[in-house]
Amino acid sequence: MRDPKPLPDIYLHTAKCLDADVSDCVAVEDSLSGVRAAVAAGIGHIIGYVGGTHISEDERSSRADNLQSAGAHQVIERMHDLIGLLSATPV
């Protein structure tokens, strides 16, 4: 079975269902393949997340760098920080 990421299909389908321009959408991803899928879809704002329990404290900095290298515009460690980013992100 082929891994569905980094295919952009889920992002494109969701934007279509919501009648939204994909460039106006925000994606929150914790994996390189997820960020790459969001980039391939043309998502307007991609936020990396490194605060999951599956990511050790020691791994967070390098994971954040990798997510940004893959195309994440910003990286957060706490979901609480997402609220501020979303309210500050121009639509």
N, C-alpha and C positions, 0 to 999 in steps of 0.2 A: 504494500500500500504506500502510496506517495504522500509525503508530508504536505498538508495544505498550505503551509507557510513557506516561502514568502509570497505566495500568490495573493494578489490584492482583491480577489473575488468577494470576500465577506464584507470588506469595506465598501466596495462599489455597489454591491447588492443592498446593503443597509442604507447608503446614501440615496439610492434610487427609491427604495421603499418609503423613505422619509421625505422624498421630493426635495432633497438638499443638494447643494453643490458640494462635491467632495472636498473642494479647497476651503470650504467654510467649516469643515468638521475637525474634531479633536480626537486623537487616539491616545490612549494610555497603555503602554506596553512595558513588560518586564523582560522580554526576550529579544535577542538580536533578530531572529526570524520575524517576529511580530513587528518590530520597527521597520525592517526591510519591506514587509508587506504594506505597511502604512505609507512608506515612501513611494513604493510602486503604484499605489492607488492614487497618489497625489493629495494625501491628507494635508490640510493646511497647517495644522499645529500638532506636533508629535511630542508627547511627554513620556520620558522614560521613568520607570518606577523601580527602585532598588530596595524597598523596605519590606519585601515579603519575607516570611519566615524561612523560605527555602534559600535565601541569600544570606550568607554569614556576614558578620560585621567586617571581617578581614577582606571579604570579596567585594564589598559595596563600591569602593572607590574605583577599582579596575572595571567593574561591571558598568558603572556610570560612564566612564571614559569610552568603553566599547559601545554602549547605546548611543552616545553622542556621535561617535565615529560612523555608526550605521545610519544616522540621520535624525536622531531625537533632538529637538530644539532645546529642551530643558530636561532636567532629571530631578526627581524628588525622592526623598526617603520616607516621607510620611504622607499618607492619603489626605490628612488634614490640610496639607499645603496645596492640594489640588484646588480647593475652593478659591483661594486667593489668586492662583494662576488663571483659573477660568474666568473670574470676574475681571481680571486685568487684560485678558486676551481680546484684542479687537475682533469684531465680527465683520 
